[in-house]
Amino acid sequence: MRTEDAPADRLAQLQFLERVQERDLARTRRWIEDEKRRRSEHARGEAARPEPPEWVLEVGLTGRASVYVHAGGCHMTGSRTRPLTADQARDALHHGPVPACPHCRPDSALGLTG
């Protein structure tokens, strides 16, 4: 390589580096916008989510056998649930063979334990 070509080569290399960095910056800005959009959509979804029922009945695999009565926000609630009113929950706990969840203790919250 001749010495007079070196500055031109260096300039070309720097211009190439600039193009690569501009492309990388544009991609990073797209990623930032995508993340902002995802967060906004998530926030809208959370705001539109209906409130959980105050009480739920967890049912077994067949949908017939009752497993537990839970408070609506119980973290131990399974995926197969049916909403209950407070009266229905009291009735299920008091008259039916449905146990109270040992984690959220709906029987205590409903005033069924002494």
NUTI-197835 format. One record per atom (N, C-alpha, C, O): residue number from 1; residue in three letters; atom name; x, y, z. Coordinates in steps of 0.1 Angstrom, whole numbers, m for minus. Example, Ala and Ser with C-alpha at 12.3 -4.5 7.8 and 13.67 -1.06 7.14 Angstrom:
// NUTI-197835
(1,"ALA","N",(132,m57,78))
(1,"ALA","CA",(123,m45,78))
(1,"ALA","C",(132,m33,78))
(1,"ALA","O",(142,m33,85))
(2,"SER","N",(128,m22,71))
(2,"SER","CA",(137,m11,71))
(2,"SER","C",(129,0,79))
(2,"SER","O",(134,11,80))
END
This chain:
// NUTI-197835
(1,"MET","N",(9,m12,0))
(1,"MET","CA",(0,0,0))
(1,"MET","C",(9,12,0))
(1,"MET","O",(19,13,7))
(2,"ARG","N",(5,22,m8))
(2,"ARG","CA",(13,34,m9))
(2,"ARG","C",(9,44,2))
(2,"ARG","O",(m3,43,6))
(3,"THR","N",(17,52,7))
(3,"THR","CA",(14,62,18))
(3,"THR","C",(4,72,14))
(3,"THR","O",(m3,77,22))
(4,"GLU","N",(3,76,1))
(4,"GLU","CA",(m7,86,m3))
(4,"GLU","C",(m21,80,m3))
(4,"GLU","O",(m30,87,m3))
(5,"ASP","N",(m22,66,m4))
(5,"ASP","CA",(m35,60,m4))
(5,"ASP","C",(m40,59,10))
(5,"ASP","O",(m52,57,12))
(6,"ALA","N",(m32,59,20))
(6,"ALA","CA",(m36,57,34))
(6,"ALA","C",(m47,66,39))
(6,"ALA","O",(m56,62,45))
(7,"PRO","N",(m45,80,37))
(7,"PRO","CA",(m56,89,42))
(7,"PRO","C",(m69,86,35))
(7,"PRO","O",(m80,87,42))
(8,"ALA","N",(m69,83,23))
(8,"ALA","CA",(m82,80,16))
(8,"ALA","C",(m88,68,21))
(8,"ALA","O",(m100,67,23))
(9,"ASP","N",(m80,57,23))
(9,"ASP","CA",(m85,45,29))
(9,"ASP","C",(m91,47,43))
(9,"ASP","O",(m101,42,46))
(10,"ARG","N",(m84,55,51))
(10,"ARG","CA",(m88,57,64))
(10,"ARG","C",(m102,65,64))
(10,"ARG","O",(m111,62,72))
(11,"LEU","N",(m103,75,55))
(11,"LEU","CA",(m115,82,54))
(11,"LEU","C",(m127,73,49))
(11,"LEU","O",(m138,74,55))
(12,"ALA","N",(m124,64,40))
(12,"ALA","CA",(m134,54,35))
(12,"ALA","C",(m138,45,47))
(12,"ALA","O",(m150,42,49))
(13,"GLN","N",(m128,41,55))
(13,"GLN","CA",(m131,32,66))
(13,"GLN","C",(m140,39,76))
(13,"GLN","O",(m149,34,82))
(14,"LEU","N",(m136,52,79))
(14,"LEU","CA",(m144,59,89))
(14,"LEU","C",(m158,62,84))
(14,"LEU","O",(m168,62,92))
(15,"GLN","N",(m160,65,71))
(15,"GLN","CA",(m173,67,65))
(15,"GLN","C",(m181,54,66))
(15,"GLN","O",(m193,54,68))
(16,"PHE","N",(m175,43,63))
(16,"PHE","CA",(m181,30,64))
(16,"PHE","C",(m186,27,79))
(16,"PHE","O",(m197,23,81))
(17,"LEU","N",(m177,30,88))
(17,"LEU","CA",(m180,29,103))
(17,"LEU","C",(m192,38,106))
(17,"LEU","O",(m201,33,114))
(18,"GLU","N",(m192,50,101))
(18,"GLU","CA",(m204,59,104))
(18,"GLU","C",(m217,53,99))
(18,"GLU","O",(m227,53,106))
(19,"ARG","N",(m217,47,86))
(19,"ARG","CA",(m229,41,81))
(19,"ARG","C",(m234,29,90))
(19,"ARG","O",(m245,28,92))
(20,"VAL","N",(m224,21,94))
(20,"VAL","CA",(m228,10,102))
(20,"VAL","C",(m234,15,116))
(20,"VAL","O",(m244,9,120))
(21,"GLN","N",(m227,25,122))
(21,"GLN","CA",(m232,30,134))
(21,"GLN","C",(m246,36,133))
(21,"GLN","O",(m255,35,141))
(22,"GLU","N",(m248,44,122))
(22,"GLU","CA",(m261,50,119))
(22,"GLU","C",(m272,39,118))
(22,"GLU","O",(m283,40,123))
(23,"ARG","N",(m269,28,111))
(23,"ARG","CA",(m278,17,109))
(23,"ARG","C",(m281,10,123))
(23,"ARG","O",(m292,7,126))
(24,"ASP","N",(m270,8,131))
(24,"ASP","CA",(m272,3,144))
(24,"ASP","C",(m281,12,153))
(24,"ASP","O",(m289,7,161))
(25,"LEU","N",(m278,25,152))
(25,"LEU","CA",(m286,35,160))
(25,"LEU","C",(m301,34,156))
(25,"LEU","O",(m310,35,164))
(26,"ALA","N",(m303,34,143))
(26,"ALA","CA",(m317,33,138))
(26,"ALA","C",(m324,20,143))
(26,"ALA","O",(m335,21,147))
(27,"ARG","N",(m317,9,143))
(27,"ARG","CA",(m322,m3,148))
(27,"ARG","C",(m325,m2,163))
(27,"ARG","O",(m336,m7,167))
(28,"THR","N",(m316,4,170))
(28,"THR","CA",(m318,5,185))
(28,"THR","C",(m330,15,187))
(28,"THR","O",(m338,12,196))
(29,"ARG","N",(m332,25,179))
(29,"ARG","CA",(m343,34,181))
(29,"ARG","C",(m356,26,178))
(29,"ARG","O",(m366,29,184))
(30,"ARG","N",(m356,18,168))
(30,"ARG","CA",(m368,9,165))
(30,"ARG","C",(m371,0,177))
(30,"ARG","O",(m383,m1,180))
(31,"TRP","N",(m361,m6,182))
(31,"TRP","CA",(m363,m14,194))
(31,"TRP","C",(m369,m6,206))
(31,"TRP","O",(m378,m11,213))
(32,"ILE","N",(m364,6,208))
(32,"ILE","CA",(m370,14,218))
(32,"ILE","C",(m384,18,216))
(32,"ILE","O",(m392,17,225))
(33,"GLU","N",(m388,21,203))
(33,"GLU","CA",(m402,24,200))
(33,"GLU","C",(m410,12,201))
(33,"GLU","O",(m422,12,206))
(34,"ASP","N",(m405,0,197))
(34,"ASP","CA",(m413,m12,199))
(34,"ASP","C",(m415,m15,214))
(34,"ASP","O",(m426,m19,217))
(35,"GLU","N",(m405,m13,222))
(35,"GLU","CA",(m407,m16,237))
(35,"GLU","C",(m417,m6,243))
(35,"GLU","O",(m425,m9,251))
(36,"LYS","N",(m416,7,238))
(36,"LYS","CA",(m426,17,243))
(36,"LYS","C",(m440,13,239))
(36,"LYS","O",(m450,14,247))
(37,"ARG","N",(m442,8,227))
(37,"ARG","CA",(m455,3,222))
(37,"ARG","C",(m460,m9,230))
(37,"ARG","O",(m471,m9,234))
(38,"ARG","N",(m451,m18,233))
(38,"ARG","CA",(m455,m30,240))
(38,"ARG","C",(m459,m26,255))
(38,"ARG","O",(m469,m31,260))
(39,"ARG","N",(m451,m17,261))
(39,"ARG","CA",(m455,m13,274))
(39,"ARG","C",(m468,m5,275))
(39,"ARG","O",(m476,m7,284))
(40,"SER","N",(m470,3,264))
(40,"SER","CA",(m483,10,264))
(40,"SER","C",(m495,0,262))
(40,"SER","O",(m505,2,268))
(41,"GLU","N",(m493,m10,253))
(41,"GLU","CA",(m503,m20,251))
(41,"GLU","C",(m506,m28,263))
(41,"GLU","O",(m517,m31,267))
(42,"HIS","N",(m495,m31,271))
(42,"HIS","CA",(m497,m38,283))
(42,"HIS","C",(m504,m30,293))
(42,"HIS","O",(m513,m35,300))
(43,"ALA","N",(m501,m17,294))
(43,"ALA","CA",(m508,m9,304))
(43,"ALA","C",(m523,m7,300))
(43,"ALA","O",(m531,m7,309))
(44,"ARG","N",(m526,m6,288))
(44,"ARG","CA",(m540,m5,283))
(44,"ARG","C",(m547,m18,287))
(44,"ARG","O",(m559,m18,291))
(45,"GLY","N",(m541,m29,284))
(45,"GLY","CA",(m547,m42,288))
(45,"GLY","C",(m549,m44,302))
(45,"GLY","O",(m560,m49,306))
(46,"GLU","N",(m540,m40,311))
(46,"GLU","CA",(m541,m40,325))
(46,"GLU","C",(m553,m31,330))
(46,"GLU","O",(m560,m35,338))
(47,"ALA","N",(m554,m20,324))
(47,"ALA","CA",(m564,m10,328))
(47,"ALA","C",(m578,m16,324))
(47,"ALA","O",(m588,m13,330))
(48,"ALA","N",(m579,m23,313))
(48,"ALA","CA",(m591,m28,308))
(48,"ALA","C",(m595,m42,314))
(48,"ALA","O",(m606,m46,312))
(49,"ARG","N",(m586,m48,321))
(49,"ARG","CA",(m589,m61,328))
(49,"ARG","C",(m600,m59,338))
(49,"ARG","O",(m599,m50,347))
(50,"PRO","N",(m609,m68,337))
(50,"PRO","CA",(m620,m67,347))
(50,"PRO","C",(m615,m71,361))
(50,"PRO","O",(m606,m79,363))
(51,"GLU","N",(m621,m65,371))
(51,"GLU","CA",(m618,m69,385))
(51,"GLU","C",(m621,m84,387))
(51,"GLU","O",(m631,m89,382))
(52,"PRO","N",(m612,m91,395))
(52,"PRO","CA",(m615,m105,398))
(52,"PRO","C",(m628,m106,406))
(52,"PRO","O",(m631,m96,414))
(53,"PRO","N",(m635,m117,406))
(53,"PRO","CA",(m647,m118,414))
(53,"PRO","C",(m642,m118,429))
(53,"PRO","O",(m631,m122,432))
(54,"GLU","N",(m651,m115,438))
(54,"GLU","CA",(m647,m114,452))
(54,"GLU","C",(m645,m128,458))
(54,"GLU","O",(m636,m130,466))
(55,"TRP","N",(m652,m138,453))
(55,"TRP","CA",(m651,m152,457))
(55,"TRP","C",(m651,m161,445))
(55,"TRP","O",(m658,m158,436))
(56,"VAL","N",(m644,m172,446))
(56,"VAL","CA",(m644,m181,435))
(56,"VAL","C",(m644,m196,440))
(56,"VAL","O",(m640,m199,451))
(57,"LEU","N",(m650,m204,432))
(57,"LEU","CA",(m651,m218,435))
(57,"LEU","C",(m641,m225,425))
(57,"LEU","O",(m643,m224,413))
(58,"GLU","N",(m631,m232,430))
(58,"GLU","CA",(m622,m240,422))
(58,"GLU","C",(m628,m253,420))
(58,"GLU","O",(m632,m260,430))
(59,"VAL","N",(m629,m258,407))
(59,"VAL","CA",(m635,m271,404))
(59,"VAL","C",(m625,m280,399))
(59,"VAL","O",(m614,m276,394))
(60,"GLY","N",(m627,m293,400))
(60,"GLY","CA",(m618,m304,395))
(60,"GLY","C",(m618,m305,380))
(60,"GLY","O",(m624,m297,373))
(61,"LEU","N",(m610,m315,376))
(61,"LEU","CA",(m609,m317,361))
(61,"LEU","C",(m622,m319,354))
(61,"LEU","O",(m623,m315,342))
(62,"THR","N",(m631,m326,360))
(62,"THR","CA",(m644,m329,353))
(62,"THR","C",(m653,m317,353))
(62,"THR","O",(m663,m316,346))
(63,"GLY","N",(m650,m307,362))
(63,"GLY","CA",(m659,m296,363))
(63,"GLY","C",(m671,m298,372))
(63,"GLY","O",(m679,m289,374))
(64,"ARG","N",(m671,m310,379))
(64,"ARG","CA",(m682,m313,388))
(64,"ARG","C",(m678,m312,402))
(64,"ARG","O",(m685,m306,410))
(65,"ALA","N",(m667,m318,405))
(65,"ALA","CA",(m662,m318,419))
(65,"ALA","C",(m656,m305,423))
(65,"ALA","O",(m648,m299,416))
(66,"SER","N",(m660,m300,435))
(66,"SER","CA",(m655,m287,440))
(66,"SER","C",(m642,m290,447))
(66,"SER","O",(m641,m300,455))
(67,"VAL","N",(m632,m282,445))
(67,"VAL","CA",(m619,m284,452))
(67,"VAL","C",(m618,m274,464))
(67,"VAL","O",(m616,m279,475))
(68,"TYR","N",(m619,m261,462))
(68,"TYR","CA",(m618,m251,472))
(68,"TYR","C",(m626,m239,469))
(68,"TYR","O",(m630,m237,458))
(69,"VAL","N",(m630,m232,480))
(69,"VAL","CA",(m635,m219,478))
(69,"VAL","C",(m623,m209,481))
(69,"VAL","O",(m616,m211,491))
(70,"HIS","N",(m621,m199,473))
(70,"HIS","CA",(m610,m190,474))
(70,"HIS","C",(m616,m176,475))
(70,"HIS","O",(m627,m173,470))
(71,"ALA","N",(m608,m167,481))
(71,"ALA","CA",(m610,m153,479))
(71,"ALA","C",(m606,m149,465))
(71,"ALA","O",(m597,m156,460))
(72,"GLY","N",(m612,m139,459))
(72,"GLY","CA",(m610,m137,445))
(72,"GLY","C",(m595,m134,441))
(72,"GLY","O",(m592,m138,429))
(73,"GLY","N",(m587,m128,449))
(73,"GLY","CA",(m573,m126,445))
(73,"GLY","C",(m563,m136,450))
(73,"GLY","O",(m551,m133,449))
(74,"CYS","N",(m568,m147,454))
(74,"CYS","CA",(m559,m158,459))
(74,"CYS","C",(m549,m162,449))
(74,"CYS","O",(m553,m166,438))
(75,"HIS","N",(m536,m163,452))
(75,"HIS","CA",(m526,m167,443))
(75,"HIS","C",(m526,m182,441))
(75,"HIS","O",(m519,m187,432))
(76,"MET","N",(m533,m190,449))
(76,"MET","CA",(m534,m204,448))
(76,"MET","C",(m545,m209,439))
(76,"MET","O",(m547,m221,438))
(77,"THR","N",(m553,m200,435))
(77,"THR","CA",(m565,m203,427))
(77,"THR","C",(m560,m210,414))
(77,"THR","O",(m552,m205,407))
(78,"GLY","N",(m567,m222,411))
(78,"GLY","CA",(m563,m229,398))
(78,"GLY","C",(m570,m222,386))
(78,"GLY","O",(m576,m211,387))
(79,"SER","N",(m568,m228,375))
(79,"SER","CA",(m574,m222,363))
(79,"SER","C",(m588,m225,360))
(79,"SER","O",(m595,m218,353))
(80,"ARG","N",(m594,m235,367))
(80,"ARG","CA",(m608,m239,366))
(80,"ARG","C",(m616,m233,377))
(80,"ARG","O",(m617,m239,388))
(81,"THR","N",(m621,m221,375))
(81,"THR","CA",(m629,m215,386))
(81,"THR","C",(m642,m210,381))
(81,"THR","O",(m644,m208,369))
(82,"ARG","N",(m651,m207,391))
(82,"ARG","CA",(m664,m201,388))
(82,"ARG","C",(m666,m190,398))
(82,"ARG","O",(m663,m192,410))
(83,"PRO","N",(m671,m179,394))
(83,"PRO","CA",(m673,m168,403))
(83,"PRO","C",(m684,m171,413))
(83,"PRO","O",(m694,m178,409))
(84,"LEU","N",(m683,m166,425))
(84,"LEU","CA",(m694,m168,435))
(84,"LEU","C",(m697,m155,442))
(84,"LEU","O",(m689,m146,443))
(85,"THR","N",(m709,m153,446))
(85,"THR","CA",(m713,m142,455))
(85,"THR","C",(m709,m146,469))
(85,"THR","O",(m705,m157,471))
(86,"ALA","N",(m709,m136,478))
(86,"ALA","CA",(m705,m139,492))
(86,"ALA","C",(m715,m149,498))
(86,"ALA","O",(m711,m158,505))
(87,"ASP","N",(m728,m148,495))
(87,"ASP","CA",(m738,m158,500))
(87,"ASP","C",(m735,m172,494))
(87,"ASP","O",(m736,m182,502))
(88,"GLN","N",(m732,m173,482))
(88,"GLN","CA",(m729,m186,476))
(88,"GLN","C",(m716,m192,482))
(88,"GLN","O",(m716,m204,484))
(89,"ALA","N",(m706,m184,485))
(89,"ALA","CA",(m694,m188,491))
(89,"ALA","C",(m697,m193,505))
(89,"ALA","O",(m692,m204,509))
(90,"ARG","N",(m705,m186,513))
(90,"ARG","CA",(m708,m190,526))
(90,"ARG","C",(m716,m203,526))
(90,"ARG","O",(m713,m212,534))
(91,"ASP","N",(m725,m204,517))
(91,"ASP","CA",(m733,m216,516))
(91,"ASP","C",(m724,m228,512))
(91,"ASP","O",(m726,m239,518))
(92,"ALA","N",(m715,m226,503))
(92,"ALA","CA",(m706,m237,498))
(92,"ALA","C",(m697,m242,510))
(92,"ALA","O",(m695,m254,512))
(93,"LEU","N",(m693,m232,518))
(93,"LEU","CA",(m684,m235,529))
(93,"LEU","C",(m691,m241,541))
(93,"LEU","O",(m687,m250,548))
(94,"HIS","N",(m703,m236,543))
(94,"HIS","CA",(m711,m240,555))
(94,"HIS","C",(m719,m253,553))
(94,"HIS","O",(m719,m262,562))
(95,"HIS","N",(m726,m254,541))
(95,"HIS","CA",(m735,m265,539))
(95,"HIS","C",(m729,m276,529))
(95,"HIS","O",(m733,m287,530))
(96,"GLY","N",(m720,m271,521))
(96,"GLY","CA",(m715,m281,511))
(96,"GLY","C",(m702,m287,516))
(96,"GLY","O",(m696,m282,525))
(97,"PRO","N",(m698,m297,509))
(97,"PRO","CA",(m685,m304,513))
(97,"PRO","C",(m673,m297,507))
(97,"PRO","O",(m663,m304,503))
(98,"VAL","N",(m673,m284,506))
(98,"VAL","CA",(m662,m277,499))
(98,"VAL","C",(m653,m270,510))
(98,"VAL","O",(m658,m262,517))
(99,"PRO","N",(m641,m274,510))
(99,"PRO","CA",(m632,m268,520))
(99,"PRO","C",(m627,m254,516))
(99,"PRO","O",(m628,m250,504))
(100,"ALA","N",(m623,m246,526))
(100,"ALA","CA",(m618,m233,524))
(100,"ALA","C",(m603,m234,520))
(100,"ALA","O",(m596,m243,525))
(101,"CYS","N",(m599,m226,511))
(101,"CYS","CA",(m585,m226,508))
(101,"CYS","C",(m576,m223,520))
(101,"CYS","O",(m579,m213,527))
(102,"PRO","N",(m566,m231,523))
(102,"PRO","CA",(m558,m228,535))
(102,"PRO","C",(m549,m216,534))
(102,"PRO","O",(m543,m212,544))
(103,"HIS","N",(m548,m210,522))
(103,"HIS","CA",(m539,m199,520))
(103,"HIS","C",(m546,m186,522))
(103,"HIS","O",(m542,m177,529))
(104,"CYS","N",(m558,m184,515))
(104,"CYS","CA",(m565,m171,516))
(104,"CYS","C",(m576,m171,527))
(104,"CYS","O",(m581,m160,530))
(105,"ARG","N",(m579,m183,532))
(105,"ARG","CA",(m589,m184,543))
(105,"ARG","C",(m602,m176,541))
(105,"ARG","O",(m605,m167,549))
(106,"PRO","N",(m610,m180,531))
(106,"PRO","CA",(m622,m173,528))
(106,"PRO","C",(m632,m175,540))
(106,"PRO","O",(m641,m167,542))
(107,"ASP","N",(m631,m186,547))
(107,"ASP","CA",(m640,m188,558))
(107,"ASP","C",(m639,m178,569))
(107,"ASP","O",(m648,m174,575))
(108,"SER","N",(m626,m174,571))
(108,"SER","CA",(m624,m163,581))
(108,"SER","C",(m629,m150,576))
(108,"SER","O",(m635,m142,584))
(109,"ALA","N",(m626,m147,563))
(109,"ALA","CA",(m631,m134,558))
(109,"ALA","C",(m646,m133,557))
(109,"ALA","O",(m651,m122,558))
(110,"LEU","N",(m653,m145,556))
(110,"LEU","CA",(m667,m145,555))
(110,"LEU","C",(m674,m146,569))
(110,"LEU","O",(m686,m147,570))
(111,"GLY","N",(m666,m147,579))
(111,"GLY","CA",(m671,m147,593))
(111,"GLY","C",(m676,m161,597))
(111,"GLY","O",(m685,m162,605))
(112,"LEU","N",(m671,m172,591))
(112,"LEU","CA",(m676,m185,594))
(112,"LEU","C",(m668,m193,604))
(112,"LEU","O",(m671,m203,609))
(113,"THR","N",(m656,m187,608))
(113,"THR","CA",(m648,m193,618))
(113,"THR","C",(m649,m185,631))
(113,"THR","O",(m650,m173,631))
(114,"GLY","N",(m648,m192,642))
(114,"GLY","CA",(m650,m185,655))
(114,"GLY","C",(m637,m180,661))
(114,"GLY","O",(m638,m174,671))
END
